[in-house]
């Protein structure tokens, strides 16, 4: 119930449109209620009225038909159109607002959340579940009330015609209400379970589609088919459980709605036989029984779809209630006029509360414009170290200072605006090369984009593409080579022009030729900026002002390349091993 009230907050701005749609709907549903009264009048007052001549009867009938044709042919179609249009318009606007809010929400969720949640699950909630809540707007806030209003009006007219027969017509209402409450109370939980199973199938598909190259390269199609079959079969089981319960509910409820008209037929026919009821009234009652129980059947259908809607609503708000790990404190400072002095003050970090510390008691002072290279074996904590600077994660213990101020006191967005990051695997969106570079500074002029591309040594390959800067690169930049993607990623950082730069193994996935070419761009990019370089190949960081060797989350050695080589410690050994490996590779070629 709480989530329904929360959903109504999105509905509130459109309450006038909903009220207007309901009013139009009342007119639309009220017009067919004329038909039974028309039948009664024709049977009793025209056909059965022996005091009228044949010509008068035909005249009255023709006049009546003209009026009805005007109502049903001229008035009713535009009323039906606007009811449908405004209902769908309002529901679509509400869904737009919800998805807009959710997109804002997912941009605030931390790296930790995304590392623990499959992207397909998030997409399912934003697309499928939000779409399912549309039923609540159309059926729950509009059609439901129209059906109830139709039932009330029909009962009112029936009471005016015959009280006893009306009471007989509605005698099964309490049983109907009890049945709906019993069956559809359990259906909500089954619907939620079914939706979760569907989300798991979607998540699995999303991952496998993205990793299809792995499946094909290992020739594991048959194995993957079996794995998918498990996910698909789980959804089938949950769907059939849902279907079984839903079918039972329809069987029982429809039986009740079918019995009621039989009771009315028997009793009304009896009243006609004993001359306590006119034939026209009996026929009118038959027609009103349909007008009475058709909305009830629609209410059963609405109950099913509303149950799905409520279950989806629960999932939407469960997602919306995900807490943010990284938040701005009250009165957070805007990060501006950055010099680039950074201090790690006794920093320790673990990804989860009970996990072992990935970084342990790290203390390091970095001066503005200094280039710091982080080296060490994989898993030592290098990437974690640089991820703390833009607050992708917050420190567990200690603090990080930027120009003497704890970075947690800055507005997160303004802090990240002053930091440029080039990852090992940079994500490019499926838009054009130009649009991908513009991510660094969306409001930049075209000439600024070209200048950034030239600085990143990307101009030559871009102009050689089929449509130049307007060439679409495909999902994740699939149409570009690894080196080309890196150049585009570097170009957008050039365009951003931040005072702090983080290069997280930016060239480790490239061949040596591409690496040497891109290294020039990176060195140009690092000029006059505080720069952190996470490097796998030590030969690429010998120019750094200081090299920090991290092992098992702790700083083991620190100094310039020549200083560390003279010490002949861990860095020296690591460098020698890499030099030997490179010589062996060269000899093998």
MOPEZI-V920774 format. One record per residue. N is the residue number from 0. RES is the residue in one small letter. SS is DSSP state (H for helix, E for strand, L for the rest). OMEGA is omega in degrees with one decimal (NA if undefined). NEAR is the number of other ideal C-beta (glycine too) atoms within 10 Angstrom. Layout:
N;RES;SS;OMEGA;NEAR, N;RES;SS;OMEGA;NEAR
This chain:
0;x;L;-179.9;6, 1;x;H;-178.9;8, 2;x;H;176.5;17, 3;x;H;178.6;15, 4;x;H;177.9;8, 5;x;H;179.1;14, 6;x;H;-179.5;22, 7;x;H;175.3;12, 8;x;H;175.9;9, 9;x;H;-178.7;17, 10;x;H;-170.9;20, 11;x;H;-179.1;10, 12;x;H;-176.7;11, 13;x;H;-175.8;20, 14;x;H;-179.9;12, 15;x;H;178.2;9, 16;x;H;179.8;17, 17;x;H;178.7;20, 18;x;H;177.8;12, 19;x;H;179.2;15, 20;x;H;178.9;27, 21;x;H;179.7;19, 22;x;H;177.4;11, 23;x;H;179.5;22, 24;x;H;178.5;24, 25;x;H;177.6;16, 26;x;H;-178.0;14, 27;x;H;-178.5;19, 28;x;H;-179.0;20, 29;x;H;-177.1;14, 30;x;H;179.1;16, 31;x;L;179.4;15, 32;x;L;176.4;17, 33;x;H;-171.2;15, 34;x;H;-179.6;16, 35;x;H;177.6;24, 36;x;H;177.3;16, 37;x;H;178.8;16, 38;x;H;179.9;17, 39;x;H;-177.7;21, 40;x;H;-179.1;16, 41;x;H;-177.1;18, 42;x;H;-173.5;18, 43;x;H;-170.5;16, 44;x;H;177.0;14, 45;x;H;-177.7;17, 46;x;H;-175.2;14, 47;x;L;-178.8;12, 48;x;L;-174.6;12, 49;x;L;-179.9;5, 50;x;L;-178.9;5, 51;x;L;176.2;15, 52;x;L;-179.3;8, 53;x;H;-179.0;7, 54;x;H;179.4;8, 55;x;H;179.0;12, 56;x;H;-179.8;15, 57;x;H;179.4;12, 58;x;H;178.8;13, 59;x;H;-179.1;16, 60;x;H;-179.8;13, 61;x;H;178.6;10, 62;x;H;-179.7;10, 63;x;H;-179.0;14, 64;x;H;178.3;12, 65;x;H;178.8;10, 66;x;H;-178.8;12, 67;x;H;178.6;14, 68;x;H;177.4;10, 69;x;H;-178.2;11, 70;x;H;-171.7;12, 71;x;H;-177.2;14, 72;x;H;-176.1;9, 73;x;H;-174.0;9, 74;x;H;-170.9;13, 75;x;H;-178.2;15, 76;x;H;178.5;10, 77;x;H;176.5;10, 78;x;H;178.4;15, 79;x;H;180.0;15, 80;x;H;-175.7;12, 81;x;H;175.8;17, 82;x;H;179.2;23, 83;x;H;-175.8;15, 84;x;H;-177.2;12, 85;x;H;177.6;19, 86;x;H;-179.5;24, 87;x;H;178.9;14, 88;x;H;-178.6;14, 89;x;H;-179.5;23, 90;x;H;-179.3;25, 91;x;H;178.0;12, 92;x;H;179.0;15, 93;x;H;178.3;24, 94;x;H;176.0;17, 95;x;H;-179.3;12, 96;x;H;-179.1;15, 97;x;H;-180.0;21, 98;x;H;177.8;15, 99;x;H;178.0;10, 100;x;H;-179.3;13, 101;x;H;178.9;19, 102;x;H;173.2;10, 103;x;H;-178.6;9, 104;x;H;-175.5;15, 105;x;H;177.6;17, 106;x;H;179.0;8, 107;x;H;178.7;15, 108;x;L;-171.7;17, 109;x;L;174.7;19, 110;x;H;-179.2;14, 111;x;H;-179.8;15, 112;x;H;-177.1;16, 113;x;H;177.2;12, 114;x;H;-178.4;9, 115;x;H;-175.0;10, 116;x;L;178.9;14, 117;x;L;-176.2;16, 118;x;H;178.6;14, 119;x;H;177.4;20, 120;x;H;179.6;17, 121;x;H;-179.7;20, 122;x;H;179.6;15, 123;x;H;-179.1;24, 124;x;H;-178.1;22, 125;x;H;-176.8;18, 126;x;H;-173.5;13, 127;x;H;-174.7;15, 128;x;H;177.7;25, 129;x;H;179.4;22, 130;x;H;179.8;15, 131;x;H;-179.3;21, 132;x;L;177.4;26, 133;x;H;179.5;20, 134;x;H;-179.4;21, 135;x;H;-179.4;25, 136;x;H;-174.0;25, 137;x;H;-177.7;19, 138;x;H;-173.9;24, 139;x;H;-175.7;20, 140;x;H;-177.8;22, 141;x;H;-174.0;22, 142;x;H;-179.3;24, 143;x;H;-178.9;19, 144;x;H;178.1;15, 145;x;H;177.8;22, 146;x;H;177.9;20, 147;x;H;178.9;13, 148;x;H;178.1;16, 149;x;H;179.3;23, 150;x;H;-178.4;19, 151;x;H;179.9;11, 152;x;H;-179.7;17, 153;x;H;179.0;25, 154;x;H;178.6;17, 155;x;H;179.0;11, 156;x;H;-179.2;19, 157;x;H;177.0;24, 158;x;H;-179.7;14, 159;x;H;-178.9;10, 160;x;H;-179.4;19, 161;x;L;-174.6;20, 162;x;H;-175.9;10, 163;x;H;-178.4;12, 164;x;H;177.6;21, 165;x;H;178.9;21, 166;x;H;176.6;11, 167;x;H;-177.7;18, 168;x;H;-174.6;25, 169;x;L;-176.0;16, 170;x;L;-177.8;12, 171;x;L;-179.7;17, 172;x;H;-179.6;15, 173;x;H;178.5;9, 174;x;H;176.6;14, 175;x;H;-179.3;19, 176;x;H;179.2;11, 177;x;H;-177.9;11, 178;x;H;179.5;17, 179;x;H;-179.0;18, 180;x;H;-178.0;10, 181;x;H;-173.9;11, 182;x;H;-172.8;21, 183;x;H;172.3;21, 184;x;H;-179.9;10, 185;x;H;-174.4;13, 186;x;H;-177.5;22, 187;x;H;-179.7;16, 188;x;H;177.6;14, 189;x;H;179.1;19, 190;x;H;179.4;26, 191;x;H;178.7;21, 192;x;H;178.4;16, 193;x;H;-179.6;21, 194;x;H;178.8;23, 195;x;H;178.8;16, 196;x;H;177.5;21, 197;x;H;178.4;17, 198;x;H;179.0;21, 199;x;H;175.9;19, 200;x;H;-179.5;17, 201;x;H;178.1;21, 202;x;H;180.0;19, 203;x;H;179.4;19, 204;x;H;-178.4;14, 205;x;H;179.4;17, 206;x;H;-175.3;12, 207;x;H;176.8;16, 208;x;H;177.9;11, 209;x;H;-177.3;13, 210;x;L;-177.2;12, 211;x;H;179.1;11, 212;x;H;178.0;9, 213;x;H;-179.6;11, 214;x;H;-177.7;15, 215;x;H;-177.4;11, 216;x;H;178.4;9, 217;x;L;178.9;10, 218;x;L;-176.6;8, 219;x;L;-178.8;13, 220;x;H;-178.7;10, 221;x;H;178.2;8, 222;x;H;-178.9;11, 223;x;H;176.9;17, 224;x;H;178.2;11, 225;x;H;179.8;9, 226;x;H;177.9;13, 227;x;H;-179.8;14, 228;x;H;177.5;11, 229;x;H;179.3;9, 230;x;H;-177.5;17, 231;x;H;-179.0;16, 232;x;H;176.6;11, 233;x;H;177.8;15, 234;x;H;179.1;19, 235;x;H;179.4;13, 236;x;H;-179.8;13, 237;x;H;-179.8;20, 238;x;H;179.7;15, 239;x;H;174.7;11, 240;x;H;177.9;14, 241;x;H;-178.4;23, 242;x;H;-179.3;12, 243;x;H;-179.1;11, 244;x;H;179.8;17, 245;x;H;180.0;19, 246;x;H;177.7;10, 247;x;H;-177.8;13, 248;x;H;179.2;21, 249;x;H;-179.1;16, 250;x;H;-177.9;10, 251;x;H;-176.4;16, 252;x;H;-179.8;22, 253;x;H;174.6;14, 254;x;H;179.2;10, 255;x;H;-178.2;19, 256;x;H;176.3;18, 257;x;H;-178.8;11, 258;x;H;-175.1;12, 259;x;H;179.3;21, 260;x;H;178.6;16, 261;x;H;178.1;10, 262;x;H;-179.3;14, 263;x;H;179.6;24, 264;x;H;-178.6;14, 265;x;H;-175.8;10, 266;x;H;-178.6;16, 267;x;H;177.3;25, 268;x;H;177.0;12, 269;x;H;-179.5;11, 270;x;H;177.1;18, 271;x;H;-178.8;14, 272;x;H;-178.4;9, 273;x;L;174.8;7, 274;x;L;174.5;7, 275;x;L;-177.4;13, 276;x;L;177.7;20, 277;x;L;179.2;18, 278;x;H;179.3;15, 279;x;H;178.5;21, 280;x;H;178.5;22, 281;x;H;180.0;21, 282;x;H;178.1;18, 283;x;H;178.7;25, 284;x;H;176.6;27, 285;x;H;-179.6;15, 286;x;H;-179.7;18, 287;x;H;175.7;26, 288;x;H;177.1;23, 289;x;H;178.6;14, 290;x;H;-179.5;20, 291;x;H;-173.2;25, 292;x;H;173.4;23, 293;x;H;174.5;16, 294;x;H;178.1;22, 295;x;H;177.5;21, 296;x;H;176.5;15, 297;x;H;177.5;16, 298;x;H;175.9;21, 299;x;H;177.1;21, 300;x;H;178.7;13, 301;x;H;179.5;21, 302;x;H;178.6;22, 303;x;H;-177.6;19, 304;x;H;177.4;18, 305;x;H;176.3;21, 306;x;H;175.4;24, 307;x;H;-179.6;23, 308;x;H;-179.5;26, 309;x;H;178.2;24, 310;x;H;177.6;24, 311;x;H;177.7;24, 312;x;H;177.8;23, 313;x;H;-178.7;20, 314;x;H;178.9;23, 315;x;H;-176.9;23, 316;x;H;172.8;18, 317;x;H;177.3;13, 318;x;H;-178.6;20, 319;x;H;-178.3;15, 320;x;L;176.4;10, 321;x;L;-176.5;15, 322;x;L;176.7;8, 323;x;L;176.7;12, 324;x;L;-178.3;15, 325;x;L;-177.4;17, 326;x;L;174.6;14, 327;x;L;175.0;17, 328;x;L;174.1;11, 329;x;L;-180.0;5, 330;x;L;178.8;6, 331;x;L;-177.5;16, 332;x;E;171.6;14, 333;x;L;-178.8;11, 334;x;L;-179.4;22, 335;x;L;-178.6;9, 336;x;L;-175.4;8, 337;x;L;173.5;20, 338;x;L;178.0;14, 339;x;L;173.4;21, 340;x;L;-177.3;16, 341;x;E;179.9;22, 342;x;E;168.8;17, 343;x;E;-174.5;21, 344;x;E;176.1;15, 345;x;E;-173.7;12, 346;x;E;170.4;20, 347;x;E;-176.7;16, 348;x;E;169.0;22, 349;x;L;-175.9;18, 350;x;L;178.2;15, 351;x;L;-170.0;9, 352;x;L;-175.2;6, 353;x;L;-179.3;5, 354;x;L;175.1;10, 355;x;L;179.4;10, 356;x;L;176.7;16, 357;x;L;173.0;19, 358;x;E;-174.2;25, 359;x;E;172.2;17, 360;x;E;179.6;14, 361;x;E;174.0;24, 362;x;E;-176.3;11, 363;x;E;175.7;17, 364;x;E;178.8;11, 365;x;E;-178.8;21, 366;x;L;179.2;14, 367;x;L;178.3;15, 368;x;L;-178.1;16, 369;x;L;175.8;17, 370;x;E;-178.4;21, 371;x;E;177.1;22, 372;x;E;179.0;24, 373;x;E;-176.4;27, 374;x;E;179.6;26, 375;x;L;-179.7;25, 376;x;L;177.9;13, 377;x;L;179.8;8, 378;x;L;-177.5;12, 379;x;L;178.6;20, 380;x;L;-176.8;22, 381;x;H;-178.8;26, 382;x;H;176.7;18, 383;x;H;179.8;20, 384;x;H;-176.6;27, 385;x;H;179.0;21, 386;x;H;179.9;18, 387;x;L;-174.9;20, 388;x;L;176.2;21, 389;x;L;-179.8;20, 390;x;L;167.6;21, 391;x;L;170.1;18, 392;x;L;175.0;19, 393;x;L;-179.5;17, 394;x;L;176.1;21, 395;x;L;177.2;17, 396;x;E;179.6;15, 397;x;E;-178.6;16, 398;x;E;174.1;16, 399;x;E;-177.4;20, 400;x;E;171.4;15, 401;x;E;-176.0;23, 402;x;L;175.5;15, 403;x;L;-178.1;8, 404;x;E;177.1;13, 405;x;E;-175.5;15, 406;x;H;177.8;21, 407;x;H;177.8;17, 408;x;H;179.5;16, 409;x;E;168.4;22, 410;x;L;-174.1;14, 411;x;H;-176.2;21, 412;x;H;-179.4;13, 413;x;H;175.6;15, 414;x;H;-178.1;23, 415;x;H;177.6;18, 416;x;L;-179.0;17, 417;x;L;-177.0;19, 418;x;E;175.0;25, 419;x;E;-176.9;25, 420;x;E;171.0;22, 421;x;E;-177.7;23, 422;x;L;174.4;16, 423;x;L;179.8;17, 424;x;L;-177.2;15, 425;x;L;180.0;22, 426;x;L;169.7;12, 427;x;L;177.4;23, 428;x;L;-170.8;14, 429;x;L;179.7;14, 430;x;L;-176.9;14, 431;x;E;176.3;17, 432;x;H;-178.9;28, 433;x;H;-178.8;18, 434;x;H;177.7;17, 435;x;H;177.5;24, 436;x;H;-178.7;30, 437;x;H;176.4;21, 438;x;H;179.3;17, 439;x;H;-179.7;21, 440;x;L;-171.3;18, 441;x;L;-177.0;8, 442;x;L;-175.4;6, 443;x;L;176.4;17, 444;x;L;-177.3;9, 445;x;H;-179.3;10, 446;x;H;176.9;8, 447;x;H;177.8;17, 448;x;H;-180.0;23, 449;x;H;-179.5;18, 450;x;H;178.5;16, 451;x;H;179.2;25, 452;x;H;178.0;26, 453;x;H;-179.5;14, 454;x;H;-178.7;18, 455;x;L;-177.0;27, 456;x;L;-178.3;17, 457;x;L;-174.4;27, 458;x;H;-173.4;17, 459;x;H;-177.3;10, 460;x;H;-178.3;16, 461;x;H;-178.7;25, 462;x;H;178.0;12, 463;x;L;177.6;9, 464;x;L;-174.4;17, 465;x;L;-178.6;8, 466;x;L;178.0;11, 467;x;H;-178.3;12, 468;x;H;-179.7;19, 469;x;H;178.6;13, 470;x;L;176.8;17, 471;x;E;-170.1;16, 472;x;L;-179.7;21, 473;x;L;-177.4;13, 474;x;H;-178.8;13, 475;x;H;178.0;15, 476;x;H;-172.3;22, 477;x;L;-177.9;11, 478;x;L;-179.9;17, 479;x;L;175.2;21, 480;x;L;179.3;13, 481;x;H;179.9;17, 482;x;H;178.7;20, 483;x;H;177.9;19, 484;x;H;180.0;23, 485;x;H;179.3;29, 486;x;H;177.3;26, 487;x;H;178.7;25, 488;x;H;178.2;26, 489;x;H;179.8;28, 490;x;H;-178.0;29, 491;x;H;174.3;24, 492;x;H;173.1;29, 493;x;H;-179.9;24, 494;x;H;179.6;22, 495;x;H;177.1;19, 496;x;L;-176.6;15, 497;x;L;177.8;21, 498;x;L;-179.4;19, 499;x;E;-175.6;23, 500;x;E;176.0;22, 501;x;E;177.5;24, 502;x;E;-174.3;27, 503;x;E;-178.1;21, 504;x;L;-172.2;20, 505;x;L;-178.0;28, 506;x;L;-171.6;26, 507;x;L;-178.4;14, 508;x;L;-174.8;17, 509;x;L;173.9;20, 510;x;L;-173.4;12, 511;x;H;-178.7;13, 512;x;H;178.8;9, 513;x;H;-178.6;17, 514;x;H;-179.1;19, 515;x;H;-180.0;12, 516;x;H;-177.5;16, 517;x;H;179.6;24, 518;x;H;177.6;18, 519;x;H;179.1;11, 520;x;H;-178.3;22, 521;x;H;179.5;21, 522;x;H;176.1;14, 523;x;H;-179.9;13, 524;x;H;-175.1;22, 525;x;H;-177.1;18, 526;x;L;175.6;10, 527;x;L;175.1;9, 528;x;L;169.2;20, 529;x;E;-170.3;26, 530;x;E;174.4;24, 531;x;E;-179.6;26, 532;x;E;170.9;27, 533;x;E;-171.3;25, 534;x;L;173.1;22, 535;x;L;178.7;17, 536;x;L;-174.9;17, 537;x;H;-179.0;20, 538;x;H;-177.6;14, 539;x;H;-174.8;21, 540;x;L;-178.7;20, 541;x;L;-179.0;15, 542;x;L;-174.3;13, 543;x;L;176.8;21, 544;x;L;175.3;13, 545;x;E;176.6;18, 546;x;E;-178.6;25, 547;x;E;178.1;23, 548;x;E;-179.1;23, 549;x;E;175.7;22, 550;x;E;178.3;16, 551;x;L;174.2;15, 552;x;L;-178.9;22, 553;x;E;176.1;16, 554;x;E;-177.3;20, 555;x;E;179.7;15, 556;x;E;177.5;19, 557;x;E;179.9;15, 558;x;E;175.7;16, 559;x;L;-177.7;15, 560;x;H;-177.1;18, 561;x;H;178.7;9, 562;x;H;-178.1;13, 563;x;H;177.7;24, 564;x;H;178.7;16, 565;x;H;-180.0;11, 566;x;H;-179.5;12, 567;x;L;177.0;10, 568;x;L;-176.1;14, 569;x;H;-179.8;16, 570;x;H;-179.6;23, 571;x;H;-178.8;14, 572;x;H;179.8;10, 573;x;H;-179.3;18, 574;x;H;-179.9;18, 575;x;H;180.0;13, 576;x;H;180.0;11, 577;x;H;178.4;14, 578;x;H;179.2;12, 579;x;H;179.6;10, 580;x;H;-179.8;11, 581;x;H;177.8;13, 582;x;H;-179.8;10, 583;x;H;178.4;10, 584;x;H;-179.8;10, 585;x;H;-179.7;9, 586;x;H;-179.2;7, 587;x;H;179.8;6, 588;x;L;NA;5
